[in-house]
Amino acid sequence: MLQKKYYFLLIFIIIASKLFPIDLIVGETLVYEIRVLGVKAGKQITYVKSLEKLSNTMTYHVYSKTSSTGWVRSIYVLDDIYDAWIDTNTLLPLKLKRDLTEGKWKYKSTIFLDQTNKFAKIYINTAKKPRIIKIKKNTIDILSMIYYFRNIDLKVNKKPKLFLYHYKKIKKFNPIIKKGPKYRNKWIKNKVKYYKSFEIKDKFITKVKIYILPEFNFIPVQVVIPVLKVGSWGTIDVSGTLKKYFIKKYK
């Protein structure tokens, strides 16, 4: 299903935002342009919305939305919204919400994660009774991942072992970090200079490549995901390119 492709795009856009300890900034915003075969197809915005108390625990409320745009939207409506409430001390998710629309397919869920006792309660659509599943130690999701990774020290060639919650399942997620090529991005004021990048790749899920710039707080500037192999010709790629980075106060 198409949501899986955008799911992986979101994973690899947010995983690399910064790879060492930082103080999270309420209002930090990343805006990406999504292209398929080089044609503009959508946009994604991810930001730290607010500080909120959840069951006597302070959390960061993180929000992300991916949408189709322009002529693509006239033939295929995509509106995927992800929310995560992340413990300010452990940076692990305590609550997740999904509100996904992809064409005629719709999906909503609310998940409460008990990181201490290692279980999660999942409410799908309008269900009043939750499904309960076991989770692993330090389970993260695709939104909390961005901030969890930004607060641990990852070295080049290091292979972190993670567990990722996605659609009622816990999956192993083992990215590999390598040195990348020199890179230039239009949103940087100095449009002439090329900056060194890091590459993050997960060969177990997809041969995605992301490029991050250490000189700009390890912000991910581009993601390229091969989603379909076309014979010996090559692959059809979905790419996300950073267009805006700013701090804003959200209601």
C-alpha positions in Angstrom: 0.0 0.0 0.0 1.1 3.6 -0.7 1.1 4.5 3.0 4.1 2.2 3.5 6.2 4.2 1.0 5.4 7.5 2.7 5.9 5.8 6.1 9.5 4.9 5.1 10.0 8.4 3.7 8.9 9.9 7.0 11.2 7.5 8.9 14.3 8.4 7.0 13.6 12.1 6.9 13.3 12.4 10.6 15.8 9.8 11.8 18.9 12.0 10.9 17.9 15.4 12.2 20.8 15.4 14.7 22.9 12.8 16.2 24.2 14.0 19.6 22.7 15.4 22.8 20.6 18.6 22.4 17.9 20.6 24.1 14.6 20.2 22.2 13.2 23.4 20.9 9.4 23.9 20.9 8.5 25.3 17.5 11.4 23.8 15.5 10.0 23.2 12.1 11.2 21.2 9.0 9.4 21.5 5.7 10.1 19.1 2.8 9.1 18.9 -0.8 8.2 15.4 -2.1 9.0 14.4 -5.7 8.3 11.2 -7.7 10.4 10.7 -10.8 11.5 14.3 -10.4 7.9 15.6 -10.5 6.6 17.6 -7.5 4.0 15.4 -5.7 3.6 16.7 -2.2 5.0 18.3 1.0 5.7 17.3 4.5 5.9 19.5 7.7 7.2 18.2 11.0 7.5 20.3 14.2 7.6 20.3 18.0 4.2 21.7 18.8 4.2 22.2 22.6 5.1 20.9 26.1 2.1 19.0 27.6 1.5 17.0 30.7 0.4 13.4 30.2 -0.4 11.3 33.3 1.8 13.6 35.5 4.7 13.3 33.0 5.9 16.2 31.0 6.0 15.4 27.3 6.9 17.1 24.0 4.0 17.0 21.6 5.4 16.4 18.1 3.2 16.8 14.9 3.9 15.8 11.3 1.7 15.9 8.2 2.4 14.6 4.7 0.1 15.8 1.9 -0.2 15.4 -1.9 -0.3 18.8 -3.7 -1.0 20.3 -7.1 -2.2 18.1 -10.0 -1.2 15.0 -8.1 -3.8 15.8 -5.4 -6.5 16.1 -8.1 -6.0 12.4 -8.8 -4.8 11.1 -5.5 -5.6 12.7 -2.1 -2.9 12.0 0.5 -3.2 13.5 4.1 -1.2 11.5 6.7 -1.1 13.1 10.1 1.1 11.7 12.9 1.3 12.9 16.5 3.6 11.7 19.3 3.8 12.6 23.0 7.4 12.1 24.1 8.7 11.9 27.7 10.9 14.9 28.2 13.3 12.8 30.4 13.7 9.6 28.4 12.6 10.9 25.0 10.5 7.7 24.6 6.9 7.9 23.3 4.1 7.6 25.8 1.2 8.3 23.4 0.8 8.1 19.6 -2.0 9.2 17.2 -2.5 8.5 13.5 -5.1 10.1 11.2 -4.3 8.8 7.7 -6.2 9.4 4.4 -4.8 7.9 1.2 -7.3 7.9 -1.6 -10.3 6.1 -0.4 -8.4 4.3 2.4 -8.7 5.9 5.9 -7.1 4.8 9.2 -7.2 6.3 12.7 -5.6 5.0 15.9 -4.5 6.1 19.4 -1.8 4.2 21.2 -0.7 4.4 24.8 2.7 2.9 25.5 3.8 1.7 29.0 7.6 1.8 28.6 8.1 0.5 32.2 5.9 -2.6 32.0 6.5 -3.1 28.3 3.0 -3.1 26.8 0.9 -0.9 24.6 -2.9 -0.3 24.4 -4.1 0.3 20.8 -7.4 1.9 19.9 -8.2 1.6 16.2 -10.8 3.9 14.6 -13.8 4.1 16.9 -13.0 1.0 19.0 -13.7 1.4 22.7 -11.8 -1.8 23.7 -8.1 -1.7 23.1 -5.9 -4.3 21.6 -3.0 -5.0 24.0 0.5 -6.0 22.7 3.9 -6.5 24.2 6.6 -4.0 23.4 10.4 -4.1 23.7 12.6 -2.1 25.9 13.0 1.5 24.6 10.4 1.1 21.8 10.2 4.2 19.6 8.0 5.2 16.7 8.7 7.2 13.5 8.1 10.6 15.2 9.8 10.1 18.6 12.8 8.6 16.6 13.9 12.0 15.5 14.4 13.3 19.0 15.6 10.0 20.5 18.4 9.9 17.9 19.3 13.5 18.4 20.1 12.8 22.0 22.4 9.9 21.8 26.0 9.8 20.4 26.1 8.0 17.1 29.4 7.4 15.4 30.1 6.8 11.7 29.9 3.1 10.9 28.0 2.5 14.2 24.9 0.2 13.8 22.3 1.0 16.5 19.8 -1.8 17.4 16.3 -0.4 17.7 12.7 -1.5 18.0 10.1 0.4 16.1 6.3 0.5 16.6 4.3 0.5 13.4 0.7 -0.6 12.6 0.2 -2.8 15.7 3.6 -4.5 15.3 7.1 -4.1 16.8 9.9 -4.3 14.1 13.7 -4.4 14.3 15.3 -1.3 12.8 19.0 -1.3 12.3 20.3 1.7 10.3 24.0 2.0 9.2 25.7 5.3 9.4 28.4 6.2 6.8 30.3 9.1 5.4 28.4 10.8 2.5 29.4 13.0 -0.4 29.7 16.8 -0.3 26.3 18.4 -0.7 24.6 21.8 -1.4 21.1 22.8 -0.6 19.2 25.9 -1.7 17.8 26.8 1.7 21.3 27.4 3.0 22.3 31.1 2.7 25.7 30.2 1.3 24.6 28.7 -2.0 28.1 28.3 -3.4 29.8 26.3 -0.7 29.5 22.5 -0.6 29.2 20.9 2.8 30.2 17.4 4.0 27.4 15.0 4.6 26.6 11.8 6.4 24.6 9.0 4.9 22.2 6.8 6.8 21.0 3.6 5.2 18.9 0.6 6.2 19.6 -2.4 4.0 17.1 -4.5 5.8 14.0 -2.4 5.1 14.8 -0.5 1.9 17.8 0.8 0.1 17.0 4.3 1.1 19.6 7.0 1.4 19.5 10.2 3.5 22.0 13.0 3.6 22.6 15.1 6.7 24.8 18.0 7.3 26.9 18.0 10.5 27.7 21.8 10.1 23.9 22.5 10.3 23.1 20.5 13.4 22.8 17.3 11.5 19.6 18.4 9.8 18.5 16.0 7.0 18.6 17.8 3.7 17.5 15.1 1.3 16.0 11.5 1.3 15.9 9.2 -1.7 13.8 6.0 -1.6 13.6 3.4 -4.4 10.0 2.3 -4.3 9.7 0.3 -7.5 12.3 -1.6 -9.7 11.6 -1.3 -13.4 13.5 -4.2 -15.1 17.1 -3.4 -16.0 16.2 0.3 -16.4 16.5 1.1 -12.7 14.1 2.3 -10.0 11.3 4.7 -9.5 12.3 6.9 -6.6 10.4 9.0 -4.1 12.6 11.9 -2.7 12.1 14.4 0.0 14.2 17.6 -0.1 14.4 20.2 2.8 13.0 23.5 1.6 12.5 25.4 4.9 13.8 25.3 8.5 12.5 27.7 11.1 11.3 28.2 14.7 7.6 29.1 15.1 5.2 29.3 18.0 2.2 27.0 17.5 -1.2 27.1 19.2 
